[in-house]
């Protein structure tokens, strides 16, 4: 049973962070469309490079367990902000689902903030893991 607990953290980190890495990379390949969507929603398109860096670098940091709490907190805040800016049309069921997805992801990320990276993390190898 210890193996299950030991593997849960790194597997959980990968599963939680993949959405950010793939989304960030997708924004690169669909840069103009993403920028246009952001601007249509009232968000300056000039912020798109920062969004891409946050998603890709933050996602990778969580996957490898490096500065996990900081990356998780940043992505949790980003997820809530994105939910409020892009998915707050509660009259549209799909937007409500997307809003709740973002909120749920933020909840998982806040658990990483509270508990740390867990096993198989660079934070542990580098002595940066703060005990809860």
DSSP file (Angstrom, degrees, kcal/mol; ACC not computed):
  #  RESIDUE AA STRUCTURE BP1 BP2  ACC     N-H-->O    O-->H-N    N-H-->O    O-->H-N    TCO  KAPPA ALPHA  PHI   PSI    X-CA   Y-CA   Z-CA
    1    1 A X     >        0   0    0      0, 0.0     4,-1.8     0, 0.0     3,-0.3   0.000 360.0 360.0 360.0 -29.1    0.0    0.0    0.0
    2    2 A X  H  >  +     0   0    0      1,-0.2     4,-2.6     2,-0.2     5,-0.2   0.854 360.0  58.3 -60.9 -33.8    2.9    2.4    0.6
    3    3 A X  H  > S+     0   0    0      2,-0.2     4,-2.3     1,-0.2    -1,-0.2   0.891 103.6  51.8 -63.3 -39.1    3.7    2.1   -3.2
    4    4 A X  H  > S+     0   0    0     -3,-0.3     4,-1.6     2,-0.2    -1,-0.2   0.939 112.7  44.6 -62.0 -46.8    0.3    3.4   -4.0
    5    5 A X  H  X S+     0   0    0     -4,-1.8     4,-0.8     1,-0.2   114,-0.3   0.886 113.4  51.4 -64.2 -38.7    0.7    6.4   -1.7
    6    6 A X  H  X S+     0   0    0     -4,-2.6     4,-0.6     1,-0.2    -1,-0.2   0.866 115.5  40.5 -67.8 -36.8    4.2    7.0   -3.0
    7    7 A X  H  X S+     0   0    0     -4,-2.3     4,-2.1    -5,-0.2     5,-0.3   0.683  98.6  76.6 -85.5 -19.0    3.1    7.0   -6.7
    8    8 A X  H  X S+     0   0    0     -4,-1.6     4,-2.7    -5,-0.2     5,-0.2   0.899  93.0  51.6 -60.4 -42.3   -0.2    9.0   -6.1
    9    9 A X  H  X S+     0   0    0     -4,-0.8     4,-2.6     2,-0.2     5,-0.2   0.959 113.2  40.3 -64.7 -52.9    1.6   12.3   -5.8
   10   10 A X  H  X S+     0   0    0     -4,-0.6     4,-2.2     2,-0.2    -1,-0.2   0.909 118.9  47.1 -66.3 -37.7    3.7   12.2   -9.0
   11   11 A X  H  X S+     0   0    0     -4,-2.1     4,-2.6     2,-0.2     5,-0.2   0.930 113.3  49.3 -65.7 -43.4    0.9   10.7  -11.0
   12   12 A X  H  X S+     0   0    0     -4,-2.7     4,-2.5    -5,-0.3     5,-0.2   0.895 109.4  52.1 -61.2 -41.0   -1.5   13.3   -9.6
   13   13 A X  H  X S+     0   0    0     -4,-2.6     4,-2.3    -5,-0.2    -1,-0.2   0.924 111.1  47.3 -61.5 -44.2    0.9   16.1  -10.4
   14   14 A X  H  X S+     0   0    0     -4,-2.2     4,-2.1     1,-0.2    -2,-0.2   0.947 113.7  46.8 -63.0 -48.2    1.2   14.9  -14.0
   15   15 A X  H  X S+     0   0    0     -4,-2.6     4,-0.5     1,-0.2    -1,-0.2   0.884 115.6  45.9 -63.2 -38.6   -2.6   14.5  -14.4
   16   16 A X  H  < S+     0   0    0     -4,-2.5     4,-0.3    -5,-0.2     3,-0.3   0.863 117.5  42.5 -71.6 -36.4   -3.3   17.9  -12.9
   17   17 A X  H >X S+     0   0    0     -4,-2.3     4,-2.0    -5,-0.2     3,-0.9   0.714  93.0  79.2 -87.4 -21.6   -0.6   19.8  -14.8
   18   18 A X  H 3X S+     0   0    0     -4,-2.1     4,-2.7     1,-0.3     5,-0.3   0.853  87.7  59.7 -57.6 -35.4   -1.1   18.2  -18.3
   19   19 A X  H 3X S+     0   0    0     -4,-0.5     4,-1.6    -3,-0.3    -1,-0.3   0.866 108.3  45.2 -62.0 -34.7   -4.1   20.5  -19.0
   20   20 A X  H <> S+     0   0    0     -3,-0.9     4,-2.8    -4,-0.3     5,-0.2   0.914 113.5  47.8 -75.6 -42.9   -2.0   23.6  -18.5
   21   21 A X  H  X S+     0   0    0     -4,-2.0     4,-2.4     2,-0.2     5,-0.2   0.949 116.6  42.7 -63.4 -48.4    1.0   22.3  -20.6
   22   22 A X  H  X S+     0   0    0     -4,-2.7     4,-2.1     1,-0.2    -1,-0.2   0.885 115.6  49.7 -66.9 -37.3   -1.3   21.2  -23.5
   23   23 A X  H  X S+     0   0    0     -4,-1.6     4,-1.7    -5,-0.3    -2,-0.2   0.919 111.5  48.4 -66.9 -43.2   -3.4   24.3  -23.3
   24   24 A X  H  X S+     0   0    0     -4,-2.8     4,-1.1     2,-0.2    -2,-0.2   0.920 113.0  47.1 -62.5 -44.4   -0.3   26.6  -23.3
   25   25 A X  H  X S+     0   0    0     -4,-2.4     4,-1.8     1,-0.2     3,-0.4   0.876 109.6  54.8 -65.4 -36.8    1.2   24.8  -26.3
   26   26 A X  H  X S+     0   0    0     -4,-2.1     4,-1.9     1,-0.2    -1,-0.2   0.839 102.5  56.9 -63.9 -33.1   -2.1   25.0  -28.1
   27   27 A X  H  < S+     0   0    0     -4,-1.7    -1,-0.2     2,-0.2     7,-0.2   0.805 104.3  53.5 -68.6 -28.2   -2.2   28.7  -27.6
   28   28 A X  H >< S+     0   0    0     -4,-1.1     3,-1.1    -3,-0.4    -2,-0.2   0.944 112.1  42.6 -69.3 -47.7    1.2   28.9  -29.4
   29   29 A X  H 3< S+     0   0    0     -4,-1.8    -2,-0.2     1,-0.3    -1,-0.2   0.780 124.9  36.5 -71.9 -25.8   -0.1   27.0  -32.4
   30   30 A X  T 3X S+     0   0    0     -4,-1.9     4,-2.6    -5,-0.2    -1,-0.3  -0.232  78.8 141.2-115.7  43.7   -3.4   29.0  -32.4
   31   31 A X  H <>  +     0   0    0     -3,-1.1     4,-2.9     1,-0.2     5,-0.2   0.905  68.8  45.3 -55.6 -53.7   -1.9   32.3  -31.3
   32   32 A X  H  > S+     0   0    0      1,-0.2     4,-2.4     2,-0.2    -1,-0.2   0.905 114.8  47.9 -62.1 -42.8   -4.0   34.6  -33.5
   33   33 A X  H  > S+     0   0    0      2,-0.2     4,-2.3     1,-0.2    -1,-0.2   0.910 113.9  47.3 -65.0 -41.8   -7.3   32.9  -32.7
   34   34 A X  H  X S+     0   0    0     -4,-2.6     4,-2.7    -7,-0.2    -2,-0.2   0.920 112.0  49.8 -65.4 -43.5   -6.5   32.9  -29.0
   35   35 A X  H  X S+     0   0    0     -4,-2.9     4,-2.3    -5,-0.2    -2,-0.2   0.908 111.3  49.7 -61.5 -42.3   -5.5   36.5  -29.0
   36   36 A X  H  X S+     0   0    0     -4,-2.4     4,-2.2    -5,-0.2    -1,-0.2   0.898 110.7  49.5 -63.0 -41.7   -8.7   37.4  -30.8
   37   37 A X  H  X S+     0   0    0     -4,-2.3     4,-1.4     2,-0.2    -2,-0.2   0.922 110.2  50.8 -64.3 -44.1  -10.8   35.4  -28.3
   38   38 A X  H ><>S+     0   0    0     -4,-2.7     5,-2.8     1,-0.2     3,-0.5   0.940 112.2  46.6 -58.5 -47.1   -9.1   37.2  -25.4
   39   39 A X  H ><5S+     0   0    0     -4,-2.3     3,-1.4     1,-0.2    -1,-0.2   0.862 107.8  56.0 -65.5 -36.1   -9.7   40.6  -26.9
   40   40 A X  H 3<5S+     0   0    0     -4,-2.2    -1,-0.2     1,-0.3    -2,-0.2   0.787 107.8  50.3 -64.9 -26.2  -13.4   39.7  -27.7
   41   41 A X  T <<5S-     0   0    0     -4,-1.4    -1,-0.3    -3,-0.5    -2,-0.2   0.343 126.3-102.0 -93.7   5.8  -13.8   38.9  -24.0
   42   42 A X  T < 5S+     0   0    0     -3,-1.4     2,-0.5     1,-0.3    -3,-0.2   0.615  82.2 126.9  87.5  13.0  -12.2   42.2  -23.0
   43   43 A X      < -     0   0    0     -5,-2.8    -1,-0.3    -6,-0.2    -2,-0.2  -0.899  68.1-109.0-104.8 128.6   -8.8   40.9  -22.1
   44   44 A X    >   -     0   0    0     -2,-0.5     3,-1.8     1,-0.2     4,-0.2  -0.335  18.2-142.6 -59.1 127.8   -5.8   42.6  -23.7
   45   45 A X  G >  S+     0   0    0      1,-0.3     3,-1.8     2,-0.2     4,-0.3   0.703  94.1  77.3 -64.0 -19.7   -4.2   40.3  -26.3
   46   46 A X  G 3  S+     0   0    0      1,-0.3     3,-0.4     2,-0.1     4,-0.3   0.699  84.9  64.9 -63.8 -18.2   -0.8   41.6  -25.3
   47   47 A X  G X> S+     0   0    0     -3,-1.8     4,-2.0     1,-0.2     3,-0.5   0.584  74.8  93.0 -79.7 -10.3   -1.1   39.3  -22.1
   48   48 A X  H <> S+     0   0    0     -3,-1.8     4,-2.6     1,-0.2     5,-0.2   0.878  79.7  54.1 -56.7 -43.4   -1.1   36.1  -24.2
   49   49 A X  H 3> S+     0   0    0     -3,-0.4     4,-2.4    -4,-0.3    -1,-0.2   0.898 109.7  49.4 -58.4 -37.4    2.7   35.5  -24.0
   50   50 A X  H <> S+     0   0    0     -3,-0.5     4,-2.6    -4,-0.3    -1,-0.2   0.894 110.1  50.9 -65.8 -39.2    2.4   35.7  -20.2
   51   51 A X  H  X S+     0   0    0     -4,-2.0     4,-2.7     2,-0.2     5,-0.2   0.930 110.8  48.7 -62.5 -45.7   -0.5   33.3  -20.2
   52   52 A X  H  X S+     0   0    0     -4,-2.6     4,-2.8     2,-0.2     5,-0.4   0.934 112.6  47.3 -61.2 -47.3    1.5   30.9  -22.4
   53   53 A X  H  X>S+     0   0    0     -4,-2.4     4,-2.3    -5,-0.2     5,-0.7   0.926 113.1  49.3 -61.3 -44.7    4.6   31.1  -20.1
   54   54 A X  H  X5S+     0   0    0     -4,-2.6     4,-1.7     3,-0.2     5,-0.4   0.938 115.1  43.4 -60.2 -47.7    2.5   30.6  -17.0
   55   55 A X  H  X5S+     0   0    0     -4,-2.7     4,-1.9     3,-0.2    -2,-0.2   0.948 121.9  36.6 -65.9 -49.0    0.7   27.6  -18.3
   56   56 A X  H  X5S+     0   0    0     -4,-2.8     4,-2.4    -5,-0.2     5,-0.2   0.966 124.7  38.2 -71.6 -52.6    3.6   25.8  -19.9
   57   57 A X  H  X5S+     0   0    0     -4,-2.3     4,-2.5    -5,-0.4    -3,-0.2   0.915 119.4  48.1 -67.5 -42.0    6.3   26.7  -17.3
   58   58 A X  H  X<S+     0   0    0     -4,-1.7     4,-2.0    -5,-0.7    -1,-0.2   0.911 112.8  49.0 -63.9 -41.7    3.9   26.3  -14.3
   59   59 A X  H  X S+     0   0    0     -4,-1.9     4,-2.3    -5,-0.4    -2,-0.2   0.923 112.9  46.2 -63.5 -45.0    2.6   23.0  -15.6
   60   60 A X  H  X S+     0   0    0     -4,-2.4     4,-2.5     1,-0.2     5,-0.2   0.902 109.7  55.3 -64.9 -40.5    6.1   21.6  -16.2
   61   61 A X  H  X>S+     0   0    0     -4,-2.5     5,-2.8     1,-0.2     4,-0.9   0.905 110.4  45.6 -59.4 -41.1    7.2   22.8  -12.7
   62   62 A X  H  <5S+     0   0    0     -4,-2.0    -1,-0.2     3,-0.2    -2,-0.2   0.912 110.0  54.4 -68.5 -41.5    4.3   20.9  -11.1
   63   63 A X  H  <5S+     0   0    0     -4,-2.3    -2,-0.2     1,-0.2   -49,-0.2   0.930 117.3  35.4 -58.2 -46.2    5.0   17.8  -13.2
   64   64 A X  H  <5S-     0   0    0     -4,-2.5    58,-2.3    -5,-0.1    -1,-0.2   0.569 112.1-119.5 -87.1  -7.4    8.6   17.7  -12.0
   65   65 A X  T  <5 +     0   0    0     -4,-0.9    58,-3.0    56,-0.3     2,-0.5   0.890  59.7 148.8  74.8  39.6    7.8   19.0   -8.6
   66   66 A X  S   <S-     0   0    0     -5,-2.8    -1,-0.2    56,-0.2     5,-0.2  -0.936  77.7 -14.9-111.7 123.6    9.9   22.1   -8.7
   67   67 A X  S  > S+     0   0    0     -2,-0.5     4,-2.6     3,-0.1     5,-0.2   0.919  87.3 169.6  50.0  45.8    8.7   25.1   -6.7
   68   68 A X  H  >  +     0   0    0     -3,-0.3     4,-3.1     1,-0.2     5,-0.3   0.881  64.2  50.7 -59.8 -46.3    5.5   23.2   -6.6
   69   69 A X  H  > S+     0   0    0      1,-0.2     4,-2.5     2,-0.2    -1,-0.2   0.922 113.5  45.4 -62.4 -43.6    3.6   25.4   -4.1
   70   70 A X  H  > S+     0   0    0      2,-0.2     4,-2.4     1,-0.2    -2,-0.2   0.934 116.0  45.8 -64.2 -46.9    4.4   28.6   -6.0
   71   71 A X  H  X S+     0   0    0     -4,-2.6     4,-2.5     1,-0.2     5,-0.2   0.913 114.2  48.7 -63.3 -43.1    3.5   27.1   -9.3
   72   72 A X  H  X S+     0   0    0     -4,-3.1     4,-2.2    -5,-0.2    -2,-0.2   0.906 111.8  48.5 -65.3 -41.8    0.3   25.6   -7.9
   73   73 A X  H  X S+     0   0    0     -4,-2.5     4,-2.4    -5,-0.3    -2,-0.2   0.925 112.6  48.9 -63.6 -43.8   -0.8   28.8   -6.3
   74   74 A X  H  X S+     0   0    0     -4,-2.4     4,-2.2     1,-0.2    -2,-0.2   0.918 114.0  45.0 -62.2 -44.8   -0.1   30.8   -9.5
   75   75 A X  H  X S+     0   0    0     -4,-2.5     4,-2.4     2,-0.2    -1,-0.2   0.827 110.5  54.8 -71.3 -31.0   -2.1   28.3  -11.6
   76   76 A X  H  X S+     0   0    0     -4,-2.2     4,-2.2     2,-0.2    -2,-0.2   0.940 110.6  45.5 -64.9 -46.2   -4.9   28.2   -9.1
   77   77 A X  H  X S+     0   0    0     -4,-2.4     4,-2.7     1,-0.2    -2,-0.2   0.917 113.3  50.5 -61.4 -43.5   -5.3   32.0   -9.2
   78   78 A X  H  X S+     0   0    0     -4,-2.2     4,-2.9     1,-0.2    -1,-0.2   0.897 108.9  52.1 -60.3 -42.0   -5.1   31.8  -13.0
   79   79 A X  H  X S+     0   0    0     -4,-2.4     4,-2.1     2,-0.2    -2,-0.2   0.906 112.0  44.9 -63.7 -42.9   -7.8   29.1  -13.1
   80   80 A X  H  X S+     0   0    0     -4,-2.2     4,-2.4     2,-0.2    -2,-0.2   0.934 114.6  48.3 -66.4 -45.9  -10.2   31.2  -11.0
   81   81 A X  H  X S+     0   0    0     -4,-2.7     4,-2.5     1,-0.2     5,-0.2   0.917 112.1  49.6 -60.8 -43.5   -9.5   34.3  -12.9
   82   82 A X  H  X>S+     0   0    0     -4,-2.9     4,-2.8     2,-0.2     5,-0.5   0.893 109.3  52.4 -62.4 -40.3  -10.0   32.5  -16.2
   83   83 A X  H  X5S+     0   0    0     -4,-2.1     4,-1.8     1,-0.2    -2,-0.2   0.933 112.9  44.2 -60.4 -46.0  -13.3   31.0  -15.0
   84   84 A X  H  <5S+     0   0    0     -4,-2.4     4,-0.3     1,-0.2    -2,-0.2   0.882 120.1  40.4 -68.0 -38.7  -14.6   34.5  -14.0
   85   85 A X  H  <5S+     0   0    0     -4,-2.5    -2,-0.2    -5,-0.2    -1,-0.2   0.874 131.2  19.1 -78.8 -38.3  -13.4   36.2  -17.3
   86   86 A X  H  <5S+     0   0    0     -4,-2.8    -3,-0.2    -5,-0.2    -2,-0.2   0.610 128.1  36.6-113.4 -14.8  -14.3   33.5  -19.8
   87   87 A X  S  <<S+     0   0    0     -4,-1.8    12,-0.3    -5,-0.5    -3,-0.1   0.079  74.2 108.3-131.5  26.7  -16.8   31.1  -18.4
   88   88 A X        +     0   0    0     -4,-0.3     2,-1.6     1,-0.1    -1,-0.1   0.285  43.0 111.1 -91.9  11.7  -19.2   33.1  -16.2
   89   89 A X    >   +     0   0    0      1,-0.2     3,-1.8    -3,-0.1     7,-0.3  -0.645  42.0 176.7 -83.9  85.8  -22.2   32.9  -18.6
   90   90 A X  T 3  S+     0   0    0     -2,-1.6    -1,-0.2     1,-0.3     6,-0.1   0.578  70.0  71.6 -73.2  -8.2  -24.2   30.6  -16.3
   91   91 A X  T 3  S+     0   0    0     -3,-0.1     2,-0.6     1,-0.1    -1,-0.3   0.670  89.2  70.2 -75.7 -17.1  -27.1   30.7  -18.7
   92   92 A X  S <> S-     0   0    0     -3,-1.8     4,-2.2     1,-0.1     3,-0.3  -0.906  75.9-152.6-103.6 114.5  -25.0   28.5  -21.0
   93   93 A X  H  > S+     0   0    0     -2,-0.6     4,-2.2     1,-0.2     5,-0.2   0.855  94.7  53.5 -57.9 -37.7  -24.7   25.0  -19.6
   94   94 A X  H  > S+     0   0    0      1,-0.2     4,-2.5     2,-0.2    -1,-0.2   0.910 109.2  48.7 -65.3 -40.7  -21.4   24.4  -21.3
   95   95 A X  H  > S+     0   0    0     -3,-0.3     4,-2.5    -6,-0.2    -1,-0.2   0.873 109.5  52.9 -66.1 -35.5  -19.9   27.6  -19.9
   96   96 A X  H  X S+     0   0    0     -4,-2.2     4,-2.4    -7,-0.3    -2,-0.2   0.900 109.8  48.6 -64.2 -40.3  -21.2   26.6  -16.4
   97   97 A X  H  X S+     0   0    0     -4,-2.2     4,-2.3     2,-0.2    -2,-0.2   0.917 112.1  48.4 -64.9 -43.3  -19.4   23.2  -16.8
   98   98 A X  H  X S+     0   0    0     -4,-2.5     4,-2.2     2,-0.2    -2,-0.2   0.889 110.4  52.2 -64.5 -38.5  -16.2   25.0  -17.9
   99   99 A X  H  X S+     0   0    0     -4,-2.5     4,-2.2   -12,-0.3    -2,-0.2   0.945 111.5  45.8 -60.1 -48.9  -16.5   27.3  -15.0
  100  100 A X  H  X S+     0   0    0     -4,-2.4     4,-2.7     1,-0.2    -2,-0.2   0.844 108.9  56.6 -66.5 -33.6  -16.8   24.4  -12.5
  101  101 A X  H  X S+     0   0    0     -4,-2.3     4,-2.5     2,-0.2    -1,-0.2   0.942 108.8  46.8 -59.6 -47.5  -13.9   22.6  -14.2
  102  102 A X  H  X S+     0   0    0     -4,-2.2     4,-2.4     1,-0.2    -2,-0.2   0.906 112.4  49.6 -62.0 -41.6  -11.7   25.6  -13.6
  103  103 A X  H  X S+     0   0    0     -4,-2.2     4,-2.0     2,-0.2    -1,-0.2   0.910 111.4  49.1 -64.1 -42.3  -12.9   25.8  -10.0
  104  104 A X  H  X S+     0   0    0     -4,-2.7     4,-2.1     2,-0.2    -2,-0.2   0.903 110.6  50.0 -64.8 -41.2  -12.2   22.1   -9.4
  105  105 A X  H  X S+     0   0    0     -4,-2.5     4,-2.5     1,-0.2    -2,-0.2   0.920 108.8  52.5 -62.2 -43.5   -8.8   22.4  -10.9
  106  106 A X  H  X S+     0   0    0     -4,-2.4     4,-2.4     1,-0.2    -1,-0.2   0.893 107.3  53.5 -59.4 -39.2   -8.1   25.3   -8.6
  107  107 A X  H  X S+     0   0    0     -4,-2.0     4,-1.4     2,-0.2    -1,-0.2   0.921 109.1  47.4 -61.5 -44.5   -9.2   23.2   -5.7
  108  108 A X  H  X S+     0   0    0     -4,-2.1     4,-1.4     1,-0.2    -2,-0.2   0.896 111.7  50.8 -63.2 -40.1   -6.7   20.4   -6.6
  109  109 A X  H  X S+     0   0    0     -4,-2.5     4,-1.9     1,-0.2    -2,-0.2   0.879 106.0  54.8 -65.5 -37.7   -3.9   23.0   -7.1
  110  110 A X  H  X S+     0   0    0     -4,-2.4     4,-2.3     1,-0.2    -1,-0.2   0.816 102.5  57.8 -67.2 -28.5   -4.6   24.5   -3.6
  111  111 A X  H  X S+     0   0    0     -4,-1.4     4,-2.9     2,-0.2     5,-0.3   0.889 105.3  50.5 -65.1 -37.5   -4.2   21.0   -2.2
  112  112 A X  H  X S+     0   0    0     -4,-1.4     4,-2.6     2,-0.2    -2,-0.2   0.896 108.3  52.5 -64.6 -38.8   -0.8   21.0   -3.7
  113  113 A X  H  < S+     0   0    0     -4,-1.9    -2,-0.2     1,-0.2    -1,-0.2   0.932 115.9  40.6 -59.3 -44.8   -0.1   24.3   -2.1
  114  114 A X  H  < S+     0   0    0     -4,-2.3    -2,-0.2     1,-0.2    -1,-0.2   0.890 128.0  28.9 -72.2 -40.6   -1.2   22.9    1.3
  115  115 A X  H  < S-     0   0    0     -4,-2.9     3,-0.3     1,-0.2    17,-0.2   0.658  99.6-134.1 -99.5 -18.2    0.5   19.5    1.1
  116  116 A X     <  -     0   0    0     -4,-2.6    -1,-0.2    -5,-0.3    -2,-0.1  -0.309  44.0 -52.4  86.1-177.6    3.5   20.1   -1.2
  117  117 A X        -     0   0    0      1,-0.2    -1,-0.2   -52,-0.1  -104,-0.2   0.740  69.1-155.0 -72.2 -25.9    4.7   18.1   -4.1
  118  118 A X        -     0   0    0     -3,-0.3     3,-0.3    -6,-0.1     6,-0.2  -0.475  47.4  -4.4  79.6-156.6    4.9   14.7   -2.4
  119  119 A X  S    S+     0   0    0   -114,-0.3  -113,-0.0     1,-0.2     0, 0.0  -0.220 120.9  25.1 -74.8 161.4    7.2   12.0   -3.5
  120  120 A X  S    S+     0   0    0      1,-0.2     2,-0.4  -111,-0.1    -1,-0.2   0.910  88.4 138.5  54.3  51.0    9.5   12.0   -6.6
  121  121 A X    >>  -     0   0    0     -3,-0.3     4,-1.5     1,-0.1     3,-0.7  -0.955  61.9-133.9-126.6 143.4    9.7   15.8   -6.7
  122  122 A X  H 3> S+     0   0    0    -58,-2.3     4,-2.4    -2,-0.4     6,-0.3   0.834 105.8  67.9 -61.8 -31.6   12.7   18.0   -7.3
  123  123 A X  H 34>S+     0   0    0    -58,-3.0     5,-2.7     1,-0.2     6,-1.4   0.903 102.9  45.4 -53.8 -41.2   11.6   20.1   -4.3
  124  124 A X  H X45S+     0   0    0     -3,-0.7     3,-0.8    -6,-0.2    -1,-0.2   0.888 112.5  49.6 -70.2 -39.8   12.5   17.1   -2.1
  125  125 A X  H 3<5S+     0   0    0     -4,-1.5    -2,-0.2     1,-0.2    -1,-0.2   0.811 114.6  44.6 -69.3 -30.5   15.8   16.5   -3.9
  126  126 A X  T 3<5S-     0   0    0     -4,-2.4    -1,-0.2    -5,-0.2    -2,-0.2   0.374 112.6-114.9 -97.4   3.8   16.9   20.2   -3.6
  127  127 A X  T < 5S+     0   0    0     -3,-0.8    -3,-0.2    -4,-0.3    -4,-0.1   0.742  84.5 117.2  71.9  22.5   15.8   20.6    0.0
  128  128 A X      < +     0   0    0     -5,-2.7     2,-0.4    -6,-0.3    -4,-0.2   0.536  34.4 114.0 -99.2  -8.6   13.1   23.1   -1.0
  129  129 A X        -     0   0    0     -6,-1.4     2,-0.5    -7,-0.1   -13,-0.0  -0.495  58.0-147.8 -69.0 122.1   10.1   21.1    0.2
  130  130 A X        -     0   0    0     -2,-0.4     2,-0.1     2,-0.0    -2,-0.1  -0.800  18.7-122.6 -90.9 126.0    8.5   22.9    3.1
  131  131 A X              0   0    0     -2,-0.5   -15,-0.1     1,-0.1   -16,-0.0  -0.443 360.0 360.0 -70.5 140.1    6.9   20.5    5.5
  132  132 A X              0   0    0    -17,-0.2    -1,-0.1    -2,-0.1   -16,-0.1   0.453 360.0 360.0 -80.8 360.0    3.2   21.0    6.2
